Amino acid sequence: MGNFEKLRVWQLAKDLAVRVYKLIQRSEFSKDFGFRDQVQRSAISIPSNIAEGDELETDKQAIKHFFIAKGSTAELITQLLIGQEIGYLNKTDSESLINDCKIISVMLTKLIQARRS
């Protein structure tokens, strides 16, 4: 506990958030303020909740935040799919980001299981 920067899941989630931010700057997302902000919030929520959870005092508190991060991955996947369907993202970018979300979600599941035991 308390060393979130060394967690591989946090590293991947932070890199995902950076990729999302950069992609949004160069796509149609940049003009749709409401949607853009929602995508950014869900992307930044993933590493932020992993970090916060890892810094908390008890495993119970940590697990709660890891579940929030997991929920944010599902939210981001949904937004990326919508972004692709309305033409804000190309299929390659969307699929790559969604794949990363799914990997992070699996890693969070394993982290939650480890903290429960």
Backbone as numpy.savetxt, mean C-alpha at the origin, in Angstrom:
# Nx Ny Nz CAx CAy CAz Cx Cy Cz
10.35 -5.71 17.13 9.52 -4.51 17.13 10.39 -3.26 17.13
9.89 -2.22 16.50 10.54 -0.94 16.56 11.66 -0.73 15.56
11.75 -1.56 14.56 12.79 -1.40 13.54 12.16 -1.57 12.16
11.08 -0.84 11.94 10.26 -1.04 10.74 11.03 -0.87 9.44
12.06 -0.03 9.43 12.81 0.21 8.20 13.53 -1.04 7.69
13.72 -2.00 8.58 14.36 -3.26 8.18 13.35 -4.30 7.71
12.07 -4.03 7.92 11.04 -4.97 7.47 10.94 -4.92 5.94
11.08 -6.06 5.31 11.01 -6.12 3.84 9.64 -5.65 3.35
8.59 -5.97 4.07 7.25 -5.56 3.66 7.12 -4.03 3.69
7.73 -3.39 4.69 7.70 -1.93 4.74 8.48 -1.34 3.57
9.64 -1.92 3.26 10.46 -1.43 2.15 9.70 -1.51 0.83
9.04 -2.65 0.59 8.26 -2.81 -0.64 7.08 -1.84 -0.68
6.42 -1.66 0.46 5.26 -0.77 0.52 5.68 0.68 0.29
6.80 1.08 0.86 7.32 2.43 0.66 7.67 2.65 -0.81
8.33 1.67 -1.42 8.68 1.77 -2.84 7.43 1.82 -3.71
6.41 1.07 -3.35 5.13 1.11 -4.07 4.53 2.50 -4.00
4.51 3.10 -2.83 3.94 4.44 -2.67 4.70 5.45 -3.53
6.01 5.34 -3.57 6.81 6.24 -4.40 6.47 6.05 -5.88
6.34 4.80 -6.30 5.98 4.52 -7.70 4.61 5.09 -8.04
3.66 4.92 -7.15 2.31 5.44 -7.37 2.36 6.96 -7.52
3.05 7.63 -6.62 3.15 9.10 -6.69 3.76 9.55 -8.01
4.84 8.89 -8.43 5.51 9.27 -9.68 4.61 9.02 -10.89
3.91 7.90 -10.87 3.02 7.56 -11.98 1.87 8.55 -12.08
1.32 8.93 -10.96 0.21 9.87 -10.95 0.62 11.22 -11.53
1.83 11.64 -11.28 2.31 12.93 -11.77 2.35 12.99 -13.29
2.54 11.84 -13.93 2.67 11.84 -15.39 1.47 11.23 -16.12
0.36 11.10 -15.42 -0.81 10.49 -16.06 -2.03 11.40 -15.93
-3.13 10.90 -16.45 -4.40 11.62 -16.38 -4.87 11.81 -14.94
-4.34 11.00 -14.03 -4.70 11.14 -12.62 -4.46 12.57 -12.13
-3.41 13.20 -12.63 -3.01 14.51 -12.11 -4.10 15.56 -12.25
-5.02 15.36 -13.18 -6.10 16.33 -13.41 -7.35 16.03 -12.60
-7.47 14.81 -12.10 -8.64 14.39 -11.34 -8.28 14.42 -9.85
-8.43 15.60 -9.26 -7.92 15.84 -7.91 -8.49 14.89 -6.86
-9.78 14.64 -6.90 -10.40 13.77 -5.91 -9.89 12.34 -5.99
-9.88 11.80 -7.18 -9.42 10.43 -7.39 -7.92 10.34 -7.09
-7.16 11.30 -7.58 -5.71 11.32 -7.35 -5.41 11.31 -5.86
-6.09 12.16 -5.11 -5.83 12.25 -3.68 -6.20 10.94 -2.97
-7.28 10.32 -3.38 -7.69 9.06 -2.77 -6.66 7.96 -3.04
-6.16 7.89 -4.26 -5.14 6.90 -4.60 -3.87 7.15 -3.80
-3.47 8.40 -3.71 -2.27 8.74 -2.94 -2.44 8.39 -1.47
-3.60 8.68 -0.92 -3.84 8.38 0.50 -3.77 6.88 0.77
-4.36 6.08 -0.09 -4.32 4.64 0.15 -2.90 4.10 -0.03
-2.17 4.64 -1.01 -0.79 4.18 -1.24 0.11 4.52 -0.06
-0.02 5.72 0.46 0.84 6.16 1.57 0.41 5.51 2.89
-0.84 5.10 2.97 -1.34 4.45 4.18 -0.67 3.10 4.43
-0.29 2.41 3.38 0.27 1.06 3.55 1.58 1.11 4.34
2.63 1.79 3.86 3.87 1.80 4.64 3.72 2.55 5.96
2.87 3.56 5.99 2.69 4.34 7.22 2.11 3.48 8.34
1.12 2.65 8.02 0.53 1.79 9.05 1.45 0.65 9.45
2.26 0.17 8.52 3.25 -0.85 8.88 4.25 -0.25 9.87
4.73 0.95 9.57 5.69 1.61 10.46 5.07 1.88 11.83
3.87 2.44 11.82 3.22 2.75 13.09 2.98 1.49 13.91
2.49 0.46 13.26 2.23 -0.78 13.97 3.49 -1.38 14.56
4.57 -1.34 13.83 5.82 -1.91 14.31 6.38 -1.14 15.50
6.07 0.12 15.59 6.57 0.96 16.69 5.73 0.88 17.95
4.55 0.29 17.86 3.66 0.26 19.02 4.11 -0.78 20.04
3.57 -0.62 21.23 4.06 -1.37 22.38 3.67 -2.85 22.38
2.48 -3.17 21.91 2.03 -4.56 21.99 1.78 -5.14 20.61
1.84 -6.46 20.55 1.54 -7.15 19.30 0.10 -6.91 18.88
-0.81 -6.83 19.85 -2.22 -6.58 19.53 -2.39 -5.24 18.81
-1.71 -4.21 19.29 -1.77 -2.90 18.64 -1.13 -2.96 17.25
-0.01 -3.66 17.16 0.69 -3.77 15.88 -0.19 -4.47 14.85
-0.80 -5.57 15.25 -1.64 -6.35 14.35 -2.78 -5.51 13.80
-3.38 -4.68 14.65 -4.46 -3.80 14.20 -3.98 -2.92 13.04
-2.81 -2.35 13.18 -2.28 -1.48 12.12 -1.87 -2.26 10.88
-1.38 -3.47 11.07 -1.04 -4.30 9.92 -2.31 -4.66 9.12
-3.41 -4.88 9.82 -4.68 -5.12 9.14 -5.15 -3.87 8.39
-4.94 -2.71 8.97 -5.30 -1.48 8.27 -4.48 -1.35 6.99
-3.19 -1.65 7.09 -2.32 -1.61 5.90 -2.81 -2.60 4.85
-3.23 -3.78 5.30 -3.75 -4.80 4.39 -5.02 -4.30 3.70
-5.87 -3.64 4.45 -7.08 -3.06 3.86 -6.74 -1.98 2.84
-5.71 -1.21 3.12 -5.30 -0.17 2.18 -4.75 -0.77 0.89
-4.16 -1.95 0.96 -3.70 -2.60 -0.29 -4.89 -2.96 -1.15
-5.95 -3.46 -0.52 -7.17 -3.81 -1.28 -7.80 -2.56 -1.86
-7.80 -1.48 -1.08 -8.33 -0.21 -1.58 -7.53 0.27 -2.78
-6.21 0.20 -2.69 -5.37 0.65 -3.79 -5.57 -0.22 -5.03
-5.68 -1.52 -4.85 -5.94 -2.40 -5.99 -7.22 -1.97 -6.70
-8.27 -1.72 -5.93 -9.54 -1.29 -6.50 -9.38 0.00 -7.30
-8.68 0.94 -6.73 -8.48 2.24 -7.40 -7.63 2.09 -8.66
-6.64 1.22 -8.61 -5.81 1.00 -9.80 -6.62 0.34 -10.92
-7.47 -0.59 -10.56 -8.34 -1.22 -11.57 -9.27 -0.20 -12.20
-9.85 0.65 -11.37 -10.73 1.70 -11.89 -9.92 2.65 -12.76
-8.75 3.04 -12.29 -7.89 3.93 -13.07 -7.56 3.36 -14.44
-7.33 2.06 -14.49 -7.06 1.42 -15.78 -8.31 1.44 -16.66
-9.45 1.10 -16.09 -10.68 1.01 -16.87 -11.14 2.35 -17.42
-10.82 3.44 -16.72 -11.23 4.75 -17.23 -10.13 5.45 -18.03
-9.04 4.73 -18.25 -8.00 5.23 -19.13 -6.91 6.07 -18.49
-6.85 6.09 -17.16 -5.81 6.85 -16.49 -4.49 6.09 -16.44
-4.55 4.78 -16.47 -3.36 3.93 -16.41 -3.37 2.94 -17.56
-2.19 2.63 -18.06 -2.13 1.56 -19.05 -2.10 0.22 -18.31
-2.39 -0.83 -19.03 -2.52 -2.15 -18.43 -1.22 -2.62 -17.79
-0.10 -2.34 -18.42 1.19 -2.78 -17.89 1.48 -2.16 -16.53
1.30 -0.84 -16.42 1.53 -0.16 -15.14 0.57 -0.66 -14.08
-0.69 -0.76 -14.45 -1.72 -1.21 -13.51 -1.42 -2.61 -13.00
-1.13 -3.53 -13.89 -0.86 -4.91 -13.48 0.38 -5.02 -12.61
1.40 -4.25 -12.92 2.62 -4.27 -12.11 2.35 -3.78 -10.69
1.64 -2.68 -10.57 1.32 -2.14 -9.25 0.39 -3.07 -8.47
-0.57 -3.64 -9.15 -1.50 -4.56 -8.49 -0.76 -5.81 -8.01
0.15 -6.30 -8.81 0.95 -7.45 -8.40 1.74 -7.13 -7.13
2.34 -5.95 -7.08 3.08 -5.53 -5.89 2.15 -5.45 -4.68
0.94 -4.94 -4.87 -0.04 -4.88 -3.78 -0.34 -6.27 -3.25
-0.51 -7.22 -4.14 -0.83 -8.58 -3.73 0.33 -9.23 -2.96
1.54 -8.97 -3.40 2.72 -9.48 -2.69 2.78 -8.88 -1.29
2.57 -7.59 -1.18 2.59 -6.92 0.12 1.49 -7.47 1.01
0.31 -7.71 0.47 -0.79 -8.25 1.25 -0.45 -9.62 1.82
0.16 -10.48 1.01 0.57 -11.80 1.48 1.63 -11.67 2.58
2.57 -10.77 2.39 3.60 -10.55 3.40 3.00 -10.03 4.70
2.00 -9.17 4.60 1.33 -8.68 5.80 0.59 -9.80 6.52
-0.03 -10.69 5.78 -0.70 -11.84 6.38 0.31 -12.66 7.18
1.47 -12.89 6.62 2.51 -13.66 7.32 3.03 -12.91 8.54
3.17 -11.59 8.42 3.62 -10.80 9.56 2.59 -10.84 10.69
1.32 -10.75 10.33 0.25 -10.83 11.32 0.28 -12.20 12.03
0.43 -13.24 11.26 0.49 -14.60 11.84 1.68 -14.72 12.78
2.81 -14.15 12.39 4.00 -14.22 13.24 3.81 -13.46 14.54
3.16 -12.32 14.47 2.94 -11.51 15.67 1.87 -12.13 16.59
1.00 -12.94 16.00 -0.03 -13.61 16.82 0.55 -14.75 17.64
1.63 -15.33 17.15 2.18 -16.51 17.86 3.22 -16.15 18.89
